[in-house]
Amino acid sequence: MPVSELTPPIRGLVVDRSDRPVPQAAVTLFVRRERQHFFLDAESPRASADDTTDSKGRFGFDSCERRGLYDVRVRADGFAPKTVRAIAAGVDLRVVLDRGNALAGRVVAAKDGSPVEGARLILRDVPPDEPDSEGDETVAGAAASAADGSFRFTCAPLGLARVDAEAVGFAPSSAVSWTDEGQPPAPIEIRLEDELRLTGVVLDAESDSPVASAVVVASSWDATRRLPPLRRSTIADDSGRFELAGLRRTHFEGPNGIALAVPIAYEIEASSGGRSGKARVEVHARSNDEPGPIVIRVARPIGVALRVTVLDDDGNPVEGAHVSFAGFSSIDGRSAMGEQESASDGVARFDAFVPDVPVTVWARKTGFLTAIEESIAGPDSGLREVVCRLSRSSVRTRVRVRWRDGRPAGGATVFLVSADAVRDDPAWESGRTLAIQYPHFNAPRQEAGRTDGAGLFVTEALPAGLYAMEVDHADAADGRVSLVDVVPPVAEVSVDLDFGGAITGAVRLLDGTPVDRVLVLAVPSPPIAAQRPRVSRVASTDGRGCFRIGGIDPTVPHLVVVNTRFSIGGQGSGGGINNRRDGVMAGESVEFRLVPIVDVVR
């Protein structure tokens, strides 16, 4: 790997609450891969390197593979696991571990309460604002249920944790737990519903003959986004027949034994020898019947191939550039998207590209200016060529973010975009912050990231020029927006943020049962929002149904809204029948009492 592509080292010290070093702690570095543009979702962080603390509790990663953000997970015997998220290379971490508390529980069948033996359980340390995270960086332990359905994790993470459970013959399920320092968490019960099985056959679209050994993948989707996505795969037999097991039904077990009806659809895709086909199955509410056999006809794609060649200023191929494309036809609704890295010859090839759909192609690589090209593939089959030229940047930009009292503001979001991209934007003219709600994905000059523990964000991916910059933090009363002139060789920028207050509260059912993992938003109340546009804040309820929304401007009233799978019918703490409260100030507490959606299964 060229030396120029190596990042500064990440080093750290692991200690306990008494400031004593923790030796032999397992430390894993995860590379975070951010979303490249609006159409493609961000990927979960992936493991990059492992280390073990020495006798003095020290660890280090000398050769990080790429610039950007990282997660560091620390696990040690007798301590609660801990993950430090979104740090930049070059920092010196200090990780304080807390003594772990055991988390126990039972796995039972939802239909009769009988114990489920041999269920596979994964304990996850999840951030409160991402309770459905499933990446490897969240794994804090694994176990299996005993004959009486019981299980036990010796060390549960502090704060919000989630236990995922799977067992043969059942659909997967999960439960959340909240652990405070020095207080063992309450036992949890995970109720498993009977699995849904989907059967079908894969046929050739031209001959109608069965297709043996086709790969069949089912992906779930529910309109409420209450359930995490579920994927199952299998291989068709010699007669083209397949069976997908372990799928969720339309409803899941909710509070107090109420089965809440959640519409779920499965998209089933089959592929074999360059042929592919799809089918969609909706699992209807109130029905325990298995859907009928599914017929998937596979055919070779009709369209053109897209080949993107990435070159530098001198015409040399650029290897390892992240190439992505996305397009949408407003006429017939067809879409196309994909992403991959360029090979040693600078080429990224996408097969079966949908014709007649205007697309945008992005090419990105650290140290280069992002290249964006527009392309339209013709109606005839063939090859569509796109060339993206990456220009090297020359300005190292350092943004230092602090609180007003001088403390570094680690974890602040920094967004830089070419001033040309926002010069005519009415939101910019009115002073509205841009990064969180209005990112300019098509701007050719932009960079985004988070500050490290020292409050520092460094990028070498910007050419000289004038930039609009937003700096924001989850605990800041408001973000900062300004114009920054990036001048070589090094641009230094300092930003001071005001620490905000907090709005707390709880979300419960009418009978007092807490509602976990629902989003609660705090939006500046009109007409304040129209006069002084500000960023909304959001938090998720924990296992007790409680939430805390930080970064609230103490001078501005807020509209607090519960975004949930429950109906808007419910009782707010102010006596109103709604899922919102207006005029809430920092320091106040709000309680919501909600009722389940109307369509329930008892």
Order of alpha helices (4+ residues) and beta strands (2+ residues): beta-beta-beta-beta-beta-beta-beta-beta-beta-beta-beta-beta-beta-beta-beta-beta-beta-beta-beta-beta-beta-beta-beta-beta-beta-beta-beta-beta-beta-beta-beta-beta-beta-beta-alpha-alpha-beta-beta-beta-beta-beta-beta-beta-alpha-beta-beta-beta-beta-beta-beta-beta
